[in-house]
């Protein structure tokens, strides 16, 4: 039978192990929360209050910080909020087995009177991808859309676009003559 001192040593070791596990779990939760906060702030602190019923990018506290700019000749032609983009004609496509919905890039450009150009550069925040994609004008069709994300930002997708070429958190559609 173990001595009383041996029993106390075992309980002390178990208590220390439990404290270490609790400390490690707390640190992991803090790291995950910090990563989420950094990503949320990088996206402009955009939220969609009201869940699925609220328009993408809607924020009752004031104007959203996140916008998609259309740039031509080095000048911003127009800034669209996600809510404004949700009022343009919407397209639904299937890309990599998932339904995606949003305005076509062509519709966004037409909304500001742009129809003739040679290339389009799609720029994003570059947090989880390269943040840049250059397309020839012939690649801009009704299947190339700006899909609304759950975070209130938009990503460019198309059935013809390779997974690695996607741009998430789109910030600019830059027309190149």
C-alpha positions, -999 to +999 in steps of 0.1 A: +000+000+000+014+034-010+024+057+018+004+088+025+032+110+012+032+091-021-006+097-024-001+134-019+026+135-045+003+117-071-025+142-064-001+171-067+012+159-101-024+153-113-033+189-102-003+203-120-012+184-152-048+196-150-036+232-146-013+228-176-040+214-198-064+243-187-037+268-195-030+253-229-067+253-237-070+289-227-040+299-248-055+281-278-089+299-274-071+332-271-051+325-303-082+315-323-101+346-310-072+369-319-069+354-354-107+359-360-105+395-347-075+403-370-093+388-401-126+406-392-107+440-388-088+434-420-122+430-438-132+464-424-151+451-394-179+442-417-208+423-403-242+413-415-265+419-385-298+400-387-283+369-402-295+355-435-324+379-437-302+410-438-288+422-471-252+414-476-230+441-460-259+457-441-249+473-409-274+492-388-246+511-370-236+531-400-221+529-435-200+498-440-162+503-443-159+476-470-163+487-506-154+475-540-139+502-562-141+504-600-109+521-612-102+533-648-073+555-659-060+555-623-092+571-610-119+557-589-150+557-611-174+544-584-173+527-550-199+500-544-210+488-509-220+451-507-256+463-502-254+483-535-240+453-553-268+432-540-293+455-558-277+448-592-290+418-612-279+386-595-265+354-611-262+320-596-235+297-608-220+264-596-182+264-590-164+235-575-197+219-565-210+249-546-237+274-556-223+309-557-245+340-560-239+377-568-237+402-596-216+394-627-184+414-631-198+425-665-229+439-648-208+459-623-187+474-651-218+481-672-234+499-642-207+525-644-206+527-682-175+506-689-177+482-718-145+485-739-111+475-725-084+450-730-078+437-695-093+437-660-073+434-629-092+421-599-076+431-566-083+419-531-070+422-496-045+393-502-051+377-468-058+342-479-048+343-516-025+363-539-050+392-539-046+398-576-059+383-609-056+397-644-082+387-670-085+395-707-117+412-717-129+380-735-128+362-701-154+386-687-187+368-692-219+364-672-204+334-654-177+355-637-194+368-606-187+386-573-200+361-548-212+373-514-192+357-485-205+350-450-182+378-437-199+405-458-171+407-484-171+394-520-149+370-539-146+366-577-156+331-589-164+314-621-168+278-633-139+285-657-116+300-629-091+277-614-094+274-576-059+289-571-068+320-591-098+330-570-095+364-553-113+367-520-122+400-502-122+419-535-114+456-531-110+468-567-119+461-603-091+479-622-098+484-659-066+483-680-069+498-715 
